[in-house]
Amino acid sequence: MSGRDPFCQPRRGRRGAALTLVFAGVLIAGAATGSLPEPGDPARGAAVGPVGPAGGHDAVAKAAAEAMADGKSPMEAAERAVSRSGDRWGAVYSEGEYEEFQDALDGRYTGVGLWARREPDGRIEVTKVRPGSPAADAGIRTGDRLRSVDGSGVDGRPVTEVIALLRGDAEDAPAGTTVTLGLQRGPRVWSETLHRARLSTDSVTVRRLPDGVTVLKVSAFTKGAAAAVREALRAAPADGRTVLDLRGNSGGLVTEAVDTASVFLDGGLVATYDVDGAQRALHAAPGGDTDRPLVVLVDGGTMSAAELLTGALQDRGRAVVIGSRTFGKGSVQMPTKLPDGSVAELTVGHYRTPAGHTVDGRGVTPDLEAGSSALRRAEAVLAGLGARS
């Protein structure tokens, strides 16, 4: 299991696993986040009918307003209303949490610049250090063991909890606050006190394999992800074989996923979705690279907007999908601002792939099943595909 600073467990643990997954990368809709197209925007998709609040939003907003009038907490009333609605992906955020969520989707977060994973024996190991981050400046390296955060031992704890401690989520710690890490490198055991900082994510990383295959790893569809993918392909050989690695990609901004589809497609349908029964469609922009041999890697951690992109490339015959069945999060949420500034998000619809396949609760089935050998399998498939003519 691995984790990284920008997508962590939310501040209020009582909201449970569903909200953790929401923070991990929901398929958001609406102008508040700008993740789905505005009605009538031909570059993003064709809209049918106006977007209006769902009945569930009305009930939640009413509960919040009544609570405020009675001198009670609107947010707590909204949370109870969402819980009663039975909406698996419904959630209520404080104003600060929602701003933080938007910052994460914009590629900004507060942290120390560490990526980590839990080893089979429960130890927490540093897997990556962001250059120029507080962790890098302190000399922390990949492979170092993280033993404690502010005196609290981390062995055996979920990585999401460890990352939340590093960020200071329980205290709503801003940039500039300190956090003390207990570390170990071989026989050396020491501690470092770091100052949290505002950092930007690297949601797209590029590497070239010895056989010439270009691997584009997209960890989340934060703002600018599609542009980074496009730029990476421009720098790669024109006839080069490409792997789009979406394993562990928990989603993000749908517009970024559609723009990424536009990199590999020459226009056409990417997905359809409904908002309170009104049918809509998302289309790729024309002019994408349709000649480059392409494999998409997925797993059970591939969610939401990443599933939307995978389904489009698979149904359109543009890519071979390799890995394991994806998570199955294909619902659309819309936000409503409540009287106290908090935000409620409830499910208002679901999306389908170009071939009409439902993703929610089912996921995307790969063309070829593969586990830890997925990348090697991709190289073999690309070797057989060659350049298109």
Salt bridges, closest charged atoms under 4 A:
GLU79 OE1 - ARG14 NH2 3.30
GLU79 OE2 - ARG15 NE 3.28
GLU97 OE2 - ARG12 NH1 3.05
GLU97 OE1 - ARG15 NH2 3.22
GLU100 OE1 - ARG11 NH1 2.08
GLU100 OE2 - ARG167 NH2 2.21
ASP103 OD1 - ARG108 NH2 2.51
ASP103 OD2 - ARG198 NH2 3.17
ASP106 OD2 - ARG108 NH1 3.62
ASP106 OD1 - LYS223 NZ 3.18
GLU119 OE2 - ARG117 NE 2.62
ASP121 OD2 - ARG123 NE 2.83
GLU125 OE2 - ARG117 NH2 3.11
ASP144 OD1 - ARG185 NE 2.70
ASP155 OD2 - ARG145 NH2 2.49
GLU161 OE1 - ARG157 NE 3.33
ASP169 OD1 - ARG11 NH1 3.79
ASP169 OD1 - ARG167 NE 3.17
ASP172 OD1 - ARG11 NH2 2.99
ASP202 OD2 - ARG130 NH1 2.71
GLU231 OE1 - ARG234 NH1 3.71
ASP245 OD1 - LYS217 NZ 3.71
ASP245 OD2 - ARG247 NH2 2.86
ASP259 OD1 - ARG44 NH1 2.60
ASP289 OD2 - ARG292 NE 3.11
ASP315 OD1 - HIS357 ND1 3.75
ASP360 OD2 - HIS350 NE2 3.52
